[in-house]
Amino acid sequence: MRPLALIALSVAVMTVEVLVTDRVCAQPAPAAPAATAPAYVEAPPPRQETITVAPSPQTIWVPGAWERTPDTWVWTNGRWVTPPFRRAYWAAGYWQHVGGRYQWLPGHWAAGNQGAVVAQKVAIPAPLTEVQPAPPAAPKNVVWTPGRWEWRGTWTWVPGHYTEMRNAQAVWVPGEWDSATDGAWRWNPAHWAVK
């Protein structure tokens, strides 16, 4: 194959076409695995984050998360971003079992029936019952973050977990729908806030 053909093939493989209203735009496909491992490697506890005021009604909060490199976990801070297309939602990174090995697929934008911004707010399902386990032995500065429903183009249950405490004055704020000036609704995820 000629080099130009290889480049065109690479570009074609890296994009997926997504229908957006009456036009088609390119959406990046999930990135190639960032790491592989023979066994599942547990991520460290999430860090406590304080969400700032949204810079515009078109932005959504992408929560901070641990991302896997070939050798270690690296924390990526949460941030406000504008979704790249109408039905976009953020898919957090995850391990996938392929061919007897685990592959880490980093966080990426995905398409759903509805995105992070919707025309009508969608009712939050009833919470699931959880039993809070004993805190881990290390680190000592952890706080329980309750399980909750989060909007990711559809409702997704996020199990409760221990979070590394970053600010002792932070309080837990449940997720809620915020109305925008254009009549759309944006999901403001559950988060820690300093009051």
Phi, psi and omega per residue, in radians:
M1 nan 2.463 3.114
R2 -1.299 2.669 -3.134
P3 -0.958 -0.701 -3.123
L4 -1.118 -0.683 3.115
A5 -1.145 -0.668 3.097
L6 -1.103 -0.706 3.121
I7 -1.118 -0.806 3.141
A8 -1.083 -0.702 3.116
L9 -1.117 -0.735 3.124
S10 -1.080 -0.770 3.135
V11 -1.122 -0.711 3.131
A12 -1.118 -0.674 -3.137
V13 -1.227 -0.558 -3.053
M14 -1.448 -0.108 3.121
T15 -2.121 2.656 3.089
V16 -2.226 2.358 3.126
E17 -1.473 2.372 -3.112
V18 -2.211 2.252 3.115
L19 -1.308 2.177 3.121
V20 -2.190 1.938 -3.019
T21 0.816 -1.974 -3.084
D22 -1.798 0.184 -3.127
R23 -2.330 2.912 3.141
V24 -1.978 2.364 3.063
C25 -2.295 2.799 -3.117
A26 -1.469 2.350 3.068
Q27 -2.062 2.254 3.088
P28 -1.041 2.357 3.049
A29 -1.282 2.784 3.072
P30 -0.920 2.450 -3.121
A31 -1.085 2.773 3.071
A32 -1.094 2.710 3.133
P33 -0.903 2.338 3.141
A34 -1.484 -0.400 -3.113
A35 -2.730 2.662 3.008
T36 -2.244 2.679 -3.130
A37 -2.652 2.604 3.103
P38 -1.269 -0.356 -3.128
A39 -2.359 2.753 3.108
Y40 -1.118 2.309 3.128
V41 -1.992 1.977 -3.098
E42 -1.149 2.352 3.071
A43 -1.312 2.671 3.042
P44 -1.120 2.887 3.097
P45 -1.046 2.518 3.106
P46 -1.065 2.696 3.078
R47 -1.551 2.609 3.074
Q48 -1.272 2.300 3.121
E49 -2.183 2.581 3.038
T50 -1.905 2.129 -3.126
I51 -1.427 2.301 3.099
T52 -1.493 3.084 3.089
V53 -1.198 2.401 3.134
A54 -1.082 2.354 -3.140
P55 -1.243 -0.392 3.087
S56 -2.768 2.826 3.130
P57 -1.176 -0.282 -3.118
Q58 -1.505 -0.146 -3.092
T59 -1.624 2.683 3.046
I60 -2.222 2.759 3.135
W61 -1.525 2.159 2.995
V62 -1.777 1.982 -3.051
P63 -1.174 2.658 3.054
G64 -1.112 2.697 -3.105
A65 -2.787 2.755 3.010
W66 -1.423 2.311 3.046
E67 -2.033 2.491 -3.089
R68 -1.605 2.298 2.951
T69 -1.808 3.070 3.127
P70 -1.002 -0.472 -3.023
D71 -1.973 -0.402 -2.984
T72 -2.749 3.086 3.022
W73 -1.667 2.451 3.113
V74 -2.221 2.268 -3.137
W75 -1.433 2.326 3.023
T76 -1.966 2.128 -3.119
N77 -1.158 2.625 3.039
G78 -1.160 2.784 -3.082
R79 -2.832 2.746 3.029
W80 -1.521 2.289 3.124
V81 -2.451 2.745 3.036
T82 -1.617 2.155 3.119
P83 -0.991 2.506 -3.067
P84 -1.285 -0.282 3.089
F85 -2.746 2.918 -2.946
R86 -1.022 -0.743 -3.065
R87 -1.685 0.384 -3.074
A88 -1.366 2.513 2.952
Y89 -2.476 2.741 -3.103
W90 -1.536 2.204 3.071
A91 -1.830 2.058 -3.137
A92 -1.160 2.728 3.098
G93 -1.092 2.687 -3.105
Y94 -2.769 2.793 3.037
W95 -1.482 2.448 3.067
Q96 -2.225 2.319 -3.141
H97 -1.551 2.050 -3.103
V98 -2.402 2.158 3.045
G99 0.996 0.666 3.100
G100 1.413 0.067 3.119
R101 -2.268 2.837 3.064
Y102 -1.752 2.378 3.073
Q103 -2.078 2.303 3.083
W104 -1.549 2.112 3.056
L105 -1.798 2.055 -3.069
P106 -1.188 2.854 3.099
G107 -0.987 2.550 -3.083
H108 -2.808 2.901 3.050
W109 -1.420 2.441 3.096
A110 -2.335 2.873 3.140
A111 -1.848 2.405 3.096
G112 -2.226 3.130 3.058
N113 -1.076 -0.588 3.034
Q114 -2.347 2.711 3.137
G115 -1.734 -2.784 -3.132
A116 -1.314 -0.386 3.087
V117 -1.969 2.221 -3.047
V118 -2.219 2.795 3.118
A119 -1.324 -0.630 3.125
Q120 -2.213 2.357 3.107
K121 -1.185 2.578 -3.071
V122 -1.875 2.300 -3.090
A123 -1.030 2.396 3.124
I124 -1.358 2.246 3.108
P125 -1.124 2.845 3.077
A126 -1.122 2.488 -3.127
P127 -1.149 2.638 3.056
L128 -1.473 2.687 3.121
T129 -1.482 2.288 3.129
E130 -2.244 2.673 3.026
V131 -1.907 2.154 -3.134
Q132 -1.327 2.093 3.114
P133 -1.321 2.947 3.066
A134 -1.111 2.566 -3.138
P135 -1.123 2.667 3.120
P136 -1.179 2.729 -3.138
A137 -1.149 -0.637 3.126
A138 -2.462 2.504 -0.084
P139 -1.334 2.870 -3.087
K140 -1.388 -0.442 -3.043
N141 -1.628 1.123 3.116
V142 -2.063 2.712 3.111
V143 -2.360 2.570 -3.132
W144 -1.337 2.213 3.022
T145 -1.811 2.055 -3.040
P146 -1.193 2.680 3.035
G147 -1.133 2.676 -3.071
R148 -2.870 2.810 3.008
W149 -1.506 2.364 3.059
E150 -2.201 2.487 3.141
W151 -1.497 2.115 3.107
R152 -2.375 0.864 -3.042
G153 1.503 -0.304 2.993
T154 -2.760 2.921 -3.138
W155 -1.336 2.297 3.118
T156 -2.210 2.268 3.105
W157 -1.418 2.235 3.058
V158 -1.856 1.953 -3.107
P159 -1.111 2.638 3.058
G160 -1.078 2.653 -3.124
H161 -2.802 2.853 3.058
Y162 -1.472 2.404 -3.097
T163 -2.080 2.434 3.072
E164 -1.157 2.128 -3.107
M165 -1.294 2.159 3.122
R166 -1.910 -0.408 -3.091
N167 -2.544 1.974 -3.074
A168 -1.149 -0.332 3.135
Q169 -1.531 -0.078 -3.085
A170 -1.252 2.491 3.088
V171 -2.107 2.657 -3.129
W172 -1.421 2.266 3.134
V173 -2.078 2.108 3.125
P174 -1.127 2.720 3.094
G175 -1.175 2.695 3.132
E176 -2.762 2.807 3.058
W177 -1.473 2.367 3.048
D178 -1.987 2.339 3.099
S179 -1.484 2.505 3.121
A180 -1.805 2.860 -3.120
T181 -1.133 -0.394 -3.132
D182 -1.539 0.117 3.115
G183 1.581 -0.145 3.124
A184 -1.404 2.926 3.119
W185 -2.110 2.369 3.123
R186 -2.067 2.332 3.093
W187 -1.369 2.134 3.050
N188 -1.721 1.855 -2.999
P189 -1.153 2.765 3.032
A190 -0.986 2.513 -3.053
H191 -2.855 2.991 3.027
W192 -1.620 2.412 3.132
A193 -2.405 2.602 3.045
V194 -1.741 2.042 -3.068
K195 -1.632 nan nan
